[in-house]
Amino acid sequence: MGFLTRVVAMLGIICAGLTLPLRAEDSPGAALFRSNCAICHAADASGNTALGKKNNIKDLKSPEAQKATDTEWFELISKGKKPMPPFAGRLKEEQIHQIISYLRELGKKK
């Protein structure tokens, strides 16, 4: 019984470790980012798209971008900054916060 308990515990730890990286990508923020932001910022937030290159968009996972506070990101997403449109009328405050949380998770992976 002790051996079986250890095997089950090890399997649980391994499964948790395998699913943790998926949590950010499966979060509501990830889906919102893909549907509203990825066209310019790329699915991986690198800015590596035709529009991203044209508009010199930063990699949102970079240390420089990650230095922005949540409040700064919230303002930027809400109000926009040319050429980025404002998303306040399109997204609820909670949804913007979900996108910010997702971007923070991406920044941890870089």
Secondary structure, DSSP 4 states (H G I P E B T S, - for coil): -HHHHHHHHHHHHHHHHHHHHHHHHTSHHHHHHHHHTHHHH-TTSS--SHHHHHTT---TTSHHHHTS-HHHHHHHHHH-BTTBPP-TTTS-HHHHHHHHHHHHHHHHH-
